[in-house]
Amino acid sequence: MVQKYESPVRIYKYPFELVVAAYERRFPTCPQMPIVLDCEVIEDSVYENGSRRDTKRRCKIAVEAPYLIKKIIGVDVVFFIQKNFLDMKTRTLNIEATNESFATRVEIFEKCRYYAHPENPDWTCFDQTATLDIKNFFGIEHSMEKMGMKQYTQTTLKGKEIIEYFVNELKLEGITHVDRWEADTTVSLANASSTTTVLAEKPPLCRDNSILDADYIAKYLGQLTPLQESKLVQLRKRFEQTPSEHPEPDYQTLLRFLRARDFSIDKATAMLQESLQWRKEHRIDDILGEYKTPVVVEKYFPGGWHHHDKDGRPLYILRLGTMDVKGLLKSVGEDELLKLTLHICEEGLKLMKEATKLFGKPIWNWCLLVDLDGLSMRHLWRPGVKALLRIIETVEKNYPETMGRVLIVRAPRVFPVLWTIVSAFIDENTRSKFLFFGGPDCMHAEDGLEQYIDTDKIPSFLGGSCNTLIHEGGLVPKHLYKSESIEESNGAVQSHDHHGLYKSVDLKPGQLFELLIYNTDPKSVLTWDFEVLKYDALFAVYHTDTELEQRGNDNFSSVFDAPEYKEGLNYKKIEQSVKCRPKEGVQGSHEMASTGTYVLQWMCPPSCDGPAQLMYFHEILSSANYKGSMTSLQSGFSSNSLQSR
């Protein structure tokens, strides 16, 4: 497989002629490139009154490879042919290099270019590309390709240092300027001006998204490996060369989509093209100027921007626990809540760019702080969860890698249920950025918020000293409702049945259904969510230290009554029985403090006139997922009758 490397543009703040003079000094050898043992000039021709010069060299290169590979190939050195094409009139130097050794087995082609900066004639640009194709190399082609490209990218990093080194050497000799070529003169080091005048520092470039150099990367993109830089350049060129009606994405956007697809150019291209089309169809580029916040949102949506975290990320606070999800949905609708979220995301992109300038370092994602104080079963209202999942899906597709950290504070006992449902739809990389703080001491604990937010920026409602303008939320008055069409009956169950998470079961009067969960992770959390569709059902949770086996659901007796377990079986009820009526739901969670078997038990009362029908879901959350107190978790109701206010 052909390996390809393509560098970003490097900028030298010296004129082209001085850079060429420095470049010539690296031959035949230089201390910064010890693998170059010798370079012999085999052809050298000058044309057009000295304006053009073609030079051909044969370079002897030490093999940098493990001892075993050297023994296999039987050599310690290889030879390359390098051709230089210097044009002083156009101020360009093109360099091509190919391997002479093992040419039938390996193809290496490198192309480099020095040229006068298109916007600042007193600066010089440099870029390079290379391909490596190992066709037949003693059966170790794949290993050699990986090793070869890794060593090549490491070597290219030294190129700028070498030019800087020899420019400084020239300055020490008093050479700080080399005249440009003119028709009646021949430019060479012989007529170099020996003057002590230091070159004037030019003003910074006005970036136009077409120049990617080391300074730009450090200031706006952050640390990238040479191969990541290469992938970024290749992705940019792909969009430049593909006719499109969409505006060309900037480097920050390209990098975000590359990261989201593990730097696969093909996958990032497909994802970004789909997102650009989506932006056009929904006029996302105009949303910051055109979006008008609904009055209901202004009064009752408990979220807003609040300073920055300790890393300089813009900080958004959402007081989800005080949000009336049902009231907002019925007042403005699902589409309007999605539009509000997209407006927040676009604001985030803008604030990240402003933070980059403010702090003088790359800020390419933002921080979300979610306060769950007040979260209850009403937040698990089916249409609300459905709307949330739609919003998450849209944001994941179109704003990848914009979330740097998510701080979940004051997580109540019901939270694990919501997390099990929602987390399945969040990208794994994003999910790893969630930090949970369950206790009331979330600010000052050793691993609390003060690790991530300056003390004087922690909001007052979390015990800090900083006041915010973020609304506290509260119930939306019913007279502001615009829609009563959101399904809340049996259809809501179907909308909640995402990706087959929920299963159904019918129970005859007096019949039991039991789920057995064997736990090996103390402090993990068992969560459940179920809804009764017909007749009544009784629910309870038991625990025993014994490992039990799952039975079918056609039994009228509990697993604890099985003959093989009757003697010496100790078990206890850890969640008291609750009675769930038709169209009522129960969500709950329990911290599994010890190992053993946990039993979720449902029973249709013998007095029922018909079989109970229920939809159920359960999940185990690893103990590693949580910080803070998660003890004494309890069950609770989330019924349609309870929801109507």
C-alpha positions as CSV (number, residue, x, y, z in Angstrom):
1,M,0.0,0.0,0.0
2,V,1.3,3.4,-0.9
3,Q,2.0,5.7,2.1
4,K,1.7,9.4,1.5
5,Y,3.0,12.4,3.4
6,E,2.1,16.0,2.7
7,S,3.4,18.8,4.9
8,P,1.8,22.1,5.8
9,V,3.5,25.2,4.6
10,R,6.4,26.4,6.6
11,I,7.2,30.1,6.7
12,Y,10.7,31.5,6.9
13,K,10.8,35.2,7.8
14,Y,13.8,35.8,5.5
15,P,13.9,36.6,1.7
16,F,14.1,33.8,-0.7
17,E,17.7,34.6,-1.8
18,L,19.0,34.4,1.8
19,V,17.2,31.1,2.4
20,V,18.7,29.6,-0.8
21,A,22.2,30.7,0.4
22,A,21.5,28.9,3.8
23,Y,20.2,25.8,2.0
24,E,23.4,25.4,-0.1
25,R,25.4,25.2,3.1
26,R,23.8,21.9,4.2
27,F,25.9,20.1,1.5
28,P,27.7,17.8,1.3
29,T,26.9,17.1,5.0
30,C,25.6,18.9,8.1
31,P,25.6,18.0,11.8
32,Q,21.8,18.3,12.0
33,M,21.3,15.5,9.5
34,P,23.8,12.8,10.7
35,I,22.1,10.1,8.5
36,V,23.4,12.0,5.4
37,L,26.9,10.7,5.1
38,D,27.9,12.4,1.8
39,C,26.5,14.2,-1.2
40,E,28.4,14.2,-4.5
41,V,27.5,16.6,-7.3
42,I,27.3,14.6,-10.5
43,E,25.8,17.3,-12.8
44,D,25.6,21.1,-12.4
45,S,24.4,23.5,-15.2
46,V,23.7,27.2,-15.2
47,Y,21.4,28.9,-17.8
48,E,20.0,32.2,-18.8
49,N,22.6,34.6,-17.5
50,G,22.7,32.8,-14.1
51,S,19.0,33.0,-13.5
52,R,18.5,29.2,-13.7
53,R,20.6,26.4,-12.2
54,D,20.0,22.7,-12.3
55,T,22.0,20.5,-9.9
56,K,22.1,16.7,-9.6
57,R,23.6,15.0,-6.5
58,R,24.1,11.4,-5.4
59,C,23.6,11.2,-1.7
60,K,24.8,8.4,0.6
61,I,22.3,7.8,3.5
62,A,22.8,5.7,6.6
63,V,20.1,3.0,7.1
64,E,18.2,3.8,10.2
65,A,16.6,0.4,11.0
66,P,16.7,-2.3,13.7
67,Y,19.7,-4.5,13.6
68,L,17.7,-7.5,12.4
69,I,16.4,-5.7,9.4
70,K,19.9,-4.5,8.5
71,K,21.0,-8.2,8.6
72,I,18.1,-9.2,6.4
73,I,18.8,-6.6,3.7
74,G,22.6,-6.9,4.1
75,V,23.4,-3.2,3.8
76,D,24.1,-0.3,6.2
77,V,23.8,2.5,3.6
78,V,21.5,3.4,0.6
79,F,21.9,5.9,-2.2
80,F,19.4,8.6,-3.4
81,I,19.5,10.8,-6.4
82,Q,18.5,14.4,-5.7
83,K,17.7,17.0,-8.5
84,N,17.5,20.7,-7.7
85,F,15.9,23.2,-10.1
86,L,16.6,26.8,-9.0
87,D,14.9,29.7,-10.8
88,M,16.1,33.0,-9.4
89,K,13.8,34.9,-11.8
90,T,10.6,33.4,-10.4
91,R,12.2,32.9,-7.0
92,T,11.5,29.2,-6.7
93,L,13.6,26.2,-5.9
94,N,12.1,22.7,-6.7
95,I,13.8,19.6,-5.3
96,E,13.1,16.0,-6.3
97,A,14.6,13.0,-4.7
98,T,14.3,9.3,-5.6
99,N,16.0,6.2,-4.2
100,E,18.7,4.5,-6.3
101,S,19.1,1.5,-3.9
102,F,16.5,-1.2,-4.1
103,A,14.7,0.7,-6.8
104,T,12.9,-2.5,-8.1
105,R,11.6,-3.3,-4.6
106,V,10.9,0.1,-3.2
107,E,9.8,3.4,-4.7
108,I,10.4,6.6,-2.8
109,F,9.6,9.9,-4.3
110,E,10.0,13.2,-2.5
111,K,9.2,16.7,-3.8
112,C,10.1,19.9,-1.9
113,R,9.6,23.5,-2.9
114,Y,11.0,26.8,-1.6
115,Y,9.2,29.9,-3.0
116,A,8.7,33.6,-2.2
117,H,5.7,34.2,-0.1
118,P,2.7,35.3,-2.2
119,E,1.7,38.1,0.2
120,N,5.1,39.1,1.7
121,P,8.0,39.1,-0.8
122,D,10.5,39.3,2.0
123,W,9.4,35.9,3.4
124,T,9.9,32.4,2.0
125,C,7.5,29.4,2.0
126,F,8.4,25.8,2.0
127,D,6.2,22.7,1.4
128,Q,6.9,19.0,0.6
129,T,5.2,15.8,-0.4
130,A,6.5,12.2,-0.4
131,T,5.2,8.8,-1.3
132,L,6.6,5.4,-0.2
133,D,5.6,2.2,-2.0
134,I,7.2,-1.0,-0.9
135,K,6.3,-3.6,-3.4
136,N,8.6,-6.5,-2.4
137,F,10.9,-6.3,0.5
138,F,11.9,-9.7,1.9
139,G,8.4,-10.4,3.2
140,I,8.4,-7.4,5.7
141,E,6.8,-4.8,3.4
142,H,4.1,-3.6,5.9
143,S,6.6,-3.2,8.8
144,M,9.1,-1.4,6.5
145,E,6.4,1.0,5.2
146,K,5.3,2.0,8.8
147,M,8.9,2.4,10.0
148,G,9.9,4.2,6.9
149,M,7.1,6.8,7.0
150,K,7.5,7.3,10.7
151,Q,11.2,8.0,10.3
152,Y,10.6,10.2,7.3
153,T,8.1,12.4,9.2
154,Q,10.5,12.7,12.1
155,T,13.3,13.7,9.7
156,T,11.2,16.4,8.0
157,L,10.8,18.2,11.3
158,K,14.5,19.0,11.3
159,G,14.3,20.8,8.0
160,K,13.3,24.2,9.4
161,E,15.9,24.0,12.2
162,I,18.6,23.4,9.6
163,I,17.7,26.5,7.5
164,E,17.5,28.6,10.7
165,Y,20.9,27.3,11.8
166,F,22.6,28.3,8.6
167,V,20.9,31.6,8.3
168,N,22.3,32.4,11.8
169,E,25.7,31.2,10.5
170,L,25.5,33.7,7.6
171,K,24.6,36.5,10.0
172,L,27.6,35.7,12.2
173,E,29.7,36.1,9.0
174,G,28.0,39.5,8.4
175,I,25.8,38.3,5.6
176,T,22.2,39.4,6.3
177,H,21.1,40.2,2.7
178,V,21.6,38.7,-0.7
179,D,20.6,40.8,-3.8
180,R,17.8,39.6,-6.0
181,W,18.7,38.4,-9.5
182,E,18.6,41.0,-12.2
183,A,19.0,40.6,-15.9
184,D,22.6,42.1,-16.0
185,T,24.0,40.4,-12.9
186,T,24.6,37.0,-11.6
187,V,23.5,36.4,-8.1
188,S,25.8,34.3,-6.0
189,L,27.4,34.3,-2.6
190,A,30.3,36.2,-4.1
191,N,28.2,39.4,-4.4
192,A,26.4,38.8,-1.1
193,S,26.3,42.0,0.9
194,S,28.4,41.9,4.1
195,T,26.4,44.3,6.1
196,T,25.3,44.3,9.7
197,T,21.8,45.7,8.9
198,V,19.2,43.4,10.5
199,L,16.2,42.6,8.4
200,A,13.1,44.5,9.5
201,E,10.4,42.4,11.1
202,K,7.3,42.4,8.8
203,P,3.8,42.6,10.2
204,P,1.9,39.4,10.6
205,L,0.0,38.0,7.7
206,C,-3.7,38.6,7.3
207,R,-4.8,35.0,7.4
208,D,-7.1,34.0,4.6
209,N,-7.5,30.3,5.4
210,S,-5.2,29.3,2.6
211,I,-1.9,29.4,4.5
212,L,-1.2,26.6,6.9
213,D,2.2,27.0,8.5
214,A,3.9,26.0,11.8
215,D,3.1,29.3,13.5
216,Y,-0.6,29.0,12.5
217,I,-0.8,25.5,13.7
218,A,0.7,26.3,17.1
219,K,-1.6,29.4,17.6
220,Y,-4.9,28.1,16.2
221,L,-4.8,24.3,16.1
222,G,-2.5,23.0,18.9
223,Q,-0.2,20.1,18.9
224,L,-0.4,17.9,15.9
225,T,1.9,15.1,14.8
226,P,3.5,15.4,11.3
227,L,1.2,12.7,10.0
228,Q,-1.9,14.6,11.4
229,E,-0.6,17.8,9.8
230,S,-0.3,15.8,6.5
231,K,-3.8,14.5,6.7
232,L,-5.1,18.0,7.4
233,V,-3.4,19.4,4.3
234,Q,-4.7,16.5,2.2
235,L,-8.2,17.0,3.4
236,R,-8.1,20.7,2.6
237,K,-6.8,20.0,-0.9
238,R,-9.6,17.5,-1.5
239,F,-12.2,20.2,-0.7
240,E,-10.3,22.7,-2.8
241,Q,-10.2,20.4,-5.8
242,T,-13.8,19.3,-5.5
243,P,-16.4,21.7,-7.1
244,S,-18.9,22.6,-4.4
245,E,-21.6,25.2,-3.8
246,H,-20.7,25.2,-0.1
247,P,-18.2,27.6,1.4
248,E,-14.8,26.0,2.0
249,P,-14.5,24.8,5.6
250,D,-11.7,26.4,7.6
251,Y,-8.8,24.4,9.2
252,Q,-10.5,24.2,12.6
253,T,-13.6,22.6,11.0
254,L,-11.5,20.2,9.0
255,L,-9.5,19.2,12.0
256,R,-12.6,18.5,14.1
257,F,-14.1,16.2,11.5
258,L,-10.7,14.4,11.1
259,R,-10.5,13.8,14.8
260,A,-14.1,12.5,14.8
261,R,-13.2,9.9,12.2
262,D,-9.8,9.0,13.7
263,F,-8.0,10.9,10.9
264,S,-9.4,8.8,8.1
265,I,-9.6,11.2,5.2
266,D,-12.3,9.3,3.3
267,K,-14.6,9.0,6.4
268,A,-14.0,12.6,7.4
269,T,-14.8,13.8,3.9
270,A,-18.1,11.9,3.8
271,M,-19.1,13.1,7.2
272,L,-18.2,16.7,6.4
273,Q,-19.9,16.8,3.0
274,E,-23.1,15.5,4.6
275,S,-22.9,18.1,7.3
276,L,-22.2,20.9,4.8
277,Q,-25.3,19.9,2.8
278,W,-27.3,19.8,6.1
279,R,-26.1,23.4,6.9
280,K,-27.2,24.6,3.5
281,E,-30.7,23.0,3.7
282,H,-31.3,24.4,7.2
283,R,-29.6,27.8,6.6
284,I,-27.3,27.2,9.6
285,D,-24.8,29.8,8.4
286,D,-27.4,32.5,9.0
287,I,-28.7,31.3,12.3
288,L,-26.7,33.7,14.5
289,G,-28.1,36.7,12.7
290,E,-31.6,35.5,12.1
291,Y,-32.6,33.5,15.2
292,K,-35.1,35.2,17.5
293,T,-35.3,33.6,20.9
294,P,-39.0,32.8,21.8
295,V,-40.4,34.6,24.8
296,V,-41.1,31.3,26.5
297,V,-37.4,30.3,26.1
298,E,-36.2,33.6,27.5
299,K,-38.3,33.3,30.6
300,Y,-38.2,29.5,31.3
301,F,-35.1,28.0,29.6
302,P,-32.4,27.6,32.4
303,G,-29.2,27.8,30.4
304,G,-26.6,30.3,29.3
305,W,-22.9,31.1,28.7
306,H,-20.8,31.8,31.8
307,H,-17.2,32.9,31.6
308,H,-14.5,30.2,30.9
309,D,-13.2,27.1,32.6
310,K,-9.5,26.9,33.7
311,D,-8.4,25.8,30.3
312,G,-9.9,28.8,28.6
313,R,-12.9,27.0,27.2
314,P,-16.2,28.9,27.0
315,L,-18.4,27.6,29.7
316,Y,-22.1,26.9,29.2
317,I,-24.3,26.1,32.2
318,L,-27.6,24.2,31.9
319,R,-29.8,23.8,35.0
320,L,-31.5,20.7,33.7
321,G,-33.0,19.8,37.1
322,T,-35.2,23.0,37.1
323,M,-36.2,22.7,33.4
324,D,-39.8,22.0,32.6
325,V,-39.2,19.8,29.7
326,K,-42.9,19.1,29.1
327,G,-43.9,22.7,29.3
328,L,-41.2,23.9,26.9
329,L,-42.0,21.2,24.4
330,K,-45.7,22.0,24.5
331,S,-45.0,25.7,24.2
332,V,-42.5,25.9,21.4
333,G,-42.3,22.4,20.0
334,E,-39.4,19.9,19.3
335,D,-38.2,21.7,16.2
336,E,-37.8,25.0,18.1
337,L,-35.8,23.4,20.9
338,L,-33.6,21.8,18.3
339,K,-33.1,25.2,16.7
340,L,-32.3,26.7,20.1
341,T,-29.6,24.0,20.5
342,L,-28.1,24.7,17.1
343,H,-28.0,28.4,17.9
344,I,-26.1,27.6,21.1
345,C,-23.6,25.4,19.2
346,E,-23.0,28.2,16.6
347,E,-22.4,30.6,19.5
348,G,-20.0,28.1,20.9
349,L,-18.0,28.1,17.7
350,K,-17.8,31.8,17.7
351,L,-16.8,32.0,21.4
352,M,-14.1,29.4,20.8
353,K,-12.5,31.6,18.2
354,E,-12.7,34.7,20.5
355,A,-11.2,32.7,23.3
356,T,-8.3,31.6,21.1
357,K,-7.5,35.3,20.5
358,L,-8.1,36.2,24.2
359,F,-5.9,33.5,25.7
360,G,-3.3,33.3,22.9
361,K,-3.7,29.5,22.5
362,P,-5.9,27.1,20.5
363,I,-9.4,26.7,22.1
364,W,-11.3,24.4,19.8
365,N,-14.0,23.1,22.2
366,W,-16.2,24.3,25.0
367,C,-17.2,23.1,28.5
368,L,-20.7,22.2,29.6
369,L,-21.8,22.2,33.2
370,V,-25.1,20.5,33.9
371,D,-26.8,21.0,37.3
372,L,-29.2,18.2,38.0
373,D,-30.5,19.4,41.3
374,G,-34.3,18.9,41.1
375,L,-34.2,16.2,38.5
376,S,-37.1,13.9,39.0
377,M,-39.2,11.3,37.2
378,R,-41.1,14.0,35.3
379,H,-37.9,14.6,33.3
380,L,-38.2,11.0,32.0
381,W,-41.4,11.9,30.2
382,R,-41.3,9.9,27.0
383,P,-41.6,12.6,24.3
384,G,-39.0,14.7,26.2
385,V,-36.5,11.8,26.1
386,K,-37.3,11.3,22.4
387,A,-36.6,15.0,21.7
388,L,-33.4,14.9,23.6
389,L,-32.1,11.9,21.6
390,R,-32.9,13.7,18.4
391,I,-31.0,16.7,19.5
392,I,-28.0,14.6,20.6
393,E,-28.0,12.8,17.2
394,T,-28.0,16.1,15.3
395,V,-25.2,17.7,17.3
396,E,-23.0,14.5,17.1
397,K,-23.3,14.5,13.3
398,N,-22.6,18.2,12.7
399,Y,-20.6,19.5,15.7
400,P,-18.1,16.8,16.4
401,E,-15.2,17.4,18.8
402,T,-16.7,20.7,20.1
403,M,-17.3,19.3,23.5
404,G,-14.2,19.4,25.6
405,R,-15.6,18.5,29.0
406,V,-19.0,17.8,30.5
407,L,-19.4,18.4,34.3
408,I,-22.5,16.7,35.8
409,V,-23.1,18.2,39.3
410,R,-25.6,17.3,42.0
411,A,-26.7,14.1,40.3
412,P,-29.7,12.7,42.1
413,R,-30.7,9.1,42.6
414,V,-32.9,9.0,39.6
415,F,-30.1,10.1,37.2
416,P,-28.6,6.7,36.4
417,V,-31.9,5.8,34.6
418,L,-31.7,8.8,32.3
419,W,-28.0,8.2,31.8
420,T,-28.4,4.6,30.7
421,I,-31.0,5.7,28.1
422,V,-29.1,8.7,26.7
423,S,-25.5,7.5,26.9
424,A,-26.1,4.8,24.3
425,F,-26.6,7.5,21.7
426,I,-23.6,9.6,22.6
427,D,-20.3,9.0,20.7
428,E,-17.8,7.0,22.8
429,N,-15.2,9.6,22.6
430,T,-17.6,12.3,23.8
431,R,-18.9,10.0,26.6
432,S,-15.4,9.7,28.0
433,K,-15.4,13.5,28.6
434,F,-18.2,13.2,31.2
435,L,-17.4,13.8,34.8
436,F,-20.0,13.1,37.5
437,F,-20.3,14.7,40.9
438,G,-23.1,13.2,43.0
439,G,-22.7,14.7,46.5
440,P,-23.6,18.1,47.9
441,D,-19.8,18.9,48.3
442,C,-19.2,19.0,44.5
443,M,-17.4,22.4,44.7
444,H,-14.8,22.0,47.4
445,A,-14.2,18.2,47.3
446,E,-10.6,17.2,46.6
447,D,-11.7,16.2,43.1
448,G,-14.5,18.8,42.8
449,L,-15.3,21.6,40.5
450,E,-12.4,23.8,41.6
451,Q,-10.2,21.5,39.6
452,Y,-11.8,22.7,36.4
453,I,-13.4,26.2,37.2
454,D,-11.7,29.1,39.0
455,T,-13.2,29.5,42.5
456,D,-14.4,33.1,41.7
457,K,-16.3,31.8,38.6
458,I,-18.3,29.0,40.3
459,P,-21.9,30.2,40.3
460,S,-23.7,31.1,43.5
461,F,-26.3,28.4,43.2
462,L,-23.5,25.8,43.5
463,G,-22.1,27.5,46.6
464,G,-19.7,29.9,44.7
465,S,-19.4,33.6,44.8
466,C,-20.2,34.4,41.1
467,N,-23.7,35.6,40.2
468,T,-25.2,34.6,36.9
469,L,-28.0,35.8,34.7
470,I,-29.0,32.3,33.9
471,H,-32.7,31.7,34.5
472,E,-33.8,29.3,37.2
473,G,-36.4,27.7,35.0
474,G,-39.6,26.7,36.6
475,L,-43.0,25.5,35.3
476,V,-44.2,26.9,32.1
477,P,-47.8,28.2,32.5
478,K,-50.4,26.0,30.7
479,H,-51.9,29.0,28.9
480,L,-48.6,29.3,26.9
481,Y,-49.0,25.7,25.6
482,K,-49.5,25.6,21.8
483,S,-49.8,21.9,21.3
484,E,-51.6,19.1,23.0
485,S,-50.8,16.6,20.2
486,I,-47.7,15.1,21.8
487,E,-48.4,11.5,22.4
488,E,-48.6,10.5,26.1
489,S,-50.4,7.2,25.9
490,N,-49.5,3.8,24.5
491,G,-47.8,5.4,21.5
492,A,-45.3,7.0,23.8
493,V,-44.0,3.6,24.8
494,Q,-43.2,2.9,21.2
495,S,-41.4,6.2,20.8
496,H,-39.3,5.2,23.8
497,D,-38.4,1.8,22.5
498,H,-35.1,3.0,20.9
499,H,-32.9,0.5,19.1
500,G,-34.7,-2.4,20.8
501,L,-33.7,-1.4,24.3
502,Y,-37.1,-2.3,25.7
503,K,-38.6,-5.7,25.8
504,S,-42.2,-6.8,26.5
505,V,-43.8,-9.5,28.6
506,D,-47.4,-10.7,29.4
507,L,-48.2,-12.1,32.8
508,K,-51.2,-14.1,33.7
509,P,-52.9,-13.4,37.0
510,G,-50.7,-14.8,39.7
511,Q,-47.8,-15.3,37.4
512,L,-44.2,-14.1,38.2
513,F,-41.5,-12.8,35.9
514,E,-38.0,-12.5,37.3
515,L,-34.7,-11.1,35.8
516,L,-31.6,-12.4,37.5
517,I,-28.5,-10.3,37.4
518,Y,-25.2,-11.7,38.8
519,N,-23.0,-8.9,40.0
520,T,-19.2,-9.1,40.2
521,D,-18.6,-5.3,40.4
522,P,-19.3,-3.9,43.9
523,K,-20.6,-0.3,43.9
524,S,-21.9,-0.7,40.4
525,V,-25.5,0.6,39.8
526,L,-28.5,-1.5,38.7
527,T,-31.1,0.6,36.9
528,W,-34.6,-0.2,35.6
529,D,-37.4,1.4,33.7
530,F,-40.8,-0.3,33.0
531,E,-44.3,0.7,32.1
532,V,-47.5,-1.3,32.6
533,L,-49.8,-1.2,29.6
534,K,-52.7,-3.4,30.9
535,Y,-53.9,-4.3,34.3
536,D,-51.8,-4.0,37.5
537,A,-48.3,-5.3,38.3
538,L,-46.3,-5.6,41.6
539,F,-42.6,-5.0,41.5
540,A,-39.8,-5.7,44.0
541,V,-36.0,-6.2,44.0
542,Y,-34.2,-9.0,46.0
543,H,-30.6,-9.9,46.6
544,T,-28.8,-13.1,47.6
545,D,-25.1,-14.0,47.9
546,T,-25.8,-17.2,45.9
547,E,-25.4,-17.4,42.2
548,L,-28.8,-18.4,40.8
549,E,-29.8,-19.5,37.3
550,Q,-32.4,-17.8,35.1
551,R,-35.8,-19.5,34.8
552,G,-38.5,-19.1,32.2
553,N,-41.5,-16.7,32.7
554,D,-44.1,-19.4,32.8
555,N,-43.8,-20.0,36.5
556,F,-46.1,-19.1,39.3
557,S,-43.4,-19.4,41.9
558,S,-40.2,-17.5,42.6
559,V,-36.7,-18.7,41.9
560,F,-36.2,-18.7,45.7
561,D,-38.8,-21.5,46.0
562,A,-36.9,-23.8,43.6
563,P,-36.1,-27.1,45.3
564,E,-32.4,-26.8,44.6
565,Y,-32.2,-23.4,46.5
566,K,-34.7,-24.1,49.4
567,E,-32.0,-25.2,51.9
568,G,-29.5,-22.6,53.2
569,L,-30.6,-19.9,50.7
570,N,-30.4,-16.4,52.4
571,Y,-32.1,-13.6,50.5
572,K,-33.6,-10.2,51.3
573,K,-35.9,-7.7,49.7
574,I,-33.8,-4.5,49.0
575,E,-36.6,-2.5,47.2
576,Q,-40.0,-2.7,48.8
577,S,-42.9,-3.8,46.6
578,V,-44.6,-1.1,44.6
579,K,-47.9,-1.4,42.7
580,C,-48.0,-0.1,39.2
581,R,-51.3,0.6,37.5
582,P,-52.1,0.7,33.8
583,K,-50.3,3.6,32.0
584,E,-48.0,4.1,34.9
585,G,-44.2,3.7,34.8
586,V,-41.5,3.1,37.3
587,Q,-37.9,4.1,37.0
588,G,-35.3,3.4,39.6
589,S,-31.8,2.4,40.5
590,H,-29.9,0.6,43.2
591,E,-26.3,0.7,44.2
592,M,-25.2,-3.0,44.2
593,A,-22.9,-2.8,47.2
594,S,-21.9,-6.4,47.1
595,T,-21.6,-9.3,44.7
596,G,-24.2,-12.0,44.3
597,T,-27.5,-12.3,42.5
598,Y,-30.0,-9.4,42.2
599,V,-33.5,-10.3,41.2
600,L,-36.0,-7.9,39.5
601,Q,-39.4,-9.4,40.2
602,W,-42.8,-8.5,38.6
603,M,-46.1,-10.2,39.4
604,C,-49.6,-9.9,38.1
605,P,-51.9,-10.0,41.2
606,P,-54.1,-13.1,41.3
607,S,-57.1,-10.9,41.6
608,C,-56.6,-9.3,38.1
609,D,-59.3,-9.8,35.5
610,G,-56.7,-10.4,32.8
611,P,-53.0,-10.6,32.0
612,A,-50.7,-7.7,32.8
613,Q,-48.7,-6.3,29.9
614,L,-45.4,-4.4,30.5
615,M,-42.4,-3.0,28.7
616,Y,-39.2,-3.1,30.6
617,F,-35.5,-2.2,30.4
618,H,-32.6,-2.7,32.7
619,E,-28.9,-1.8,32.6
620,I,-25.8,-2.1,34.8
621,L,-23.6,1.0,35.2
622,S,-20.0,0.3,36.1
623,S,-18.7,1.6,39.4
624,A,-16.0,3.5,37.4
625,N,-18.6,5.8,35.8
626,Y,-19.4,7.8,38.9
627,K,-17.9,10.2,41.4
628,G,-19.6,11.3,44.6
629,S,-22.3,9.7,46.6
630,M,-24.7,7.2,44.9
631,T,-26.0,5.5,48.0
632,S,-29.6,4.7,49.0
633,L,-30.9,4.8,45.5
634,Q,-34.7,4.4,45.3
635,S,-37.5,3.8,42.9
636,G,-40.1,6.3,41.8
637,F,-43.2,6.7,39.7
638,S,-43.4,8.4,36.3
639,S,-47.0,8.0,35.2
640,N,-49.1,9.9,32.7
641,S,-51.6,10.7,35.4
642,L,-49.0,12.1,37.6
643,Q,-47.6,14.1,34.7
644,S,-50.8,16.0,34.1
645,R,-50.8,19.2,36.0
